[in-house]
Amino acid sequence: MRIGLAQMSMKSDIEANFQKSIDFIHKASKHGVDLICFPEVQLSTFFAQFEKMDVSKFVIEENSRYISDIKSTCKETGIFACPNFYMEEGGKRYDMSLLIDNKGCIIGKQKMVHVAQCEFFYEQDYYEPSEEGFQVFDTEFGKIGIVVCFDRHYPESIRTETLRGAELIIIPTANTIAEPSELFQWEVRVQAFQNSVNIAMCNRVGKEDRMVFSGESIVCDSNGNILSVAGSDETLLIAEVDLSKASETRKMKPYTSLRRPELYK
């Protein structure tokens, strides 16, 4: 499959961010992309860098026109999309990714599981942790999982989705130039290698108040090899990914099948 990562900058104007998202979907379709992924909280600035603000204007629900229009655009263009929003569900607010198919249907939802609370990442002020944990979704291309930003720092996240059959894991994120970019790249590559799974991590770019986002979105294969990596500018990063090779790699390198979980206590 051909995967596209919409490495984009965001403004405080939700309408402008939304229109940019739609434009990226159309651009991706013109480049033959099968699935387009977006960064974390793509319709807003990264408000979690501040403590306890009123950011209710950025909250959306599943029946919002933003989601409806993205679903319609996926159907129109015939591609899948994995957007990430600040969403309200059941009276609680989450950092949530959706998986929308090429018919415009939501086939998966993944909420952030581990919610950070530290300088510049006051996420517990805004997000509830997922009650459902990690999930994997069946698609015509293969099994796809989503690990939301901070969750990727926990090896259990990608490992859990791998054990549930994931052949591709999407990571929407918000990495800054103040963080260890090279280490973050190796973190993704090593987990792809250890779990024999393809990984696509899509980041933001641009300066937002006190934070400068680094970009450097990356796609790597199930052997940990880099398939494509972006720079620090706004761009559509494209890579060819063979999801079936993840299962083949697991048979050749049985890291997961030879696990001894009864001893991991």
Phi, psi and omega in degrees: 000157176256122182250141178239137178246118182274084178284102190230159174263155181234153176244178176282353180271104183299327180293320179293319179295321179295313181297323177296321178298315178298317180298321179295322178296316178296319179297317180298319181296326179291339179259016175071024181286137177270328182217127176248135180246152182236162177288176178293144181036068190285348181263005184216169167291167180276081186292340182292355175287348178244152181275136166044057175266162172272105181241030182299336180294341181266354182281132176232160176245168185299331181271010181291156180292335179297313179290320179300318181289325176293319176301316180296321180292323176298317179295318180296317184270344178075030178234161175276156176219147176233083178274163178229130186227164167271104191241149173251133180212128179060032179080004178241155182249138187225157164270106192228136172258147175244151170244115184248131183272180185282004172255002179084021180253140174283117181251357179196150175225137176223118177266154174299134182265310179260118186254119185288157173207092180202178183304131181074349180228067181272058191286334178292344174288344187234328188247141167271147176285152179299140174268340185269344183075207186267141183227161178228141188240136179279133176225173178292343180268337185144191183270128184238133174242163179229132176237116189274111171042258187302334181301331185293341179287351178257114181304334180296335184293300181292324178297316180299315181291326176297314180296339177268009172101004182301134176253341174221134175240126180262135179234104169279135187214176178217078182264141182249167179289345178281349181263164185283088186303315182296320178295320179297323178295316179293326178303314180291317182295317180295319179292326175297317180293311184293330183256358182052056182221142174287142180226136175234117181248120183250124186246165173276168169224167176100166180262130177228104182055248186269000186240142174240119184273140195272345186070233178058035174303151189213145171235128177228156184269184186285000172255005180084008179279142177284124176269324179196144178216141183264168173268216184256007182259162175295131185196165169255108179273130184238139177213150174266126183232129177258103184295328183296334181292339177297314179295321178295319180296322180296329178286324181284322181237088191281052181297320182278323184288338180264012177299153176234073187300337179295344179261354184270062182225000000 
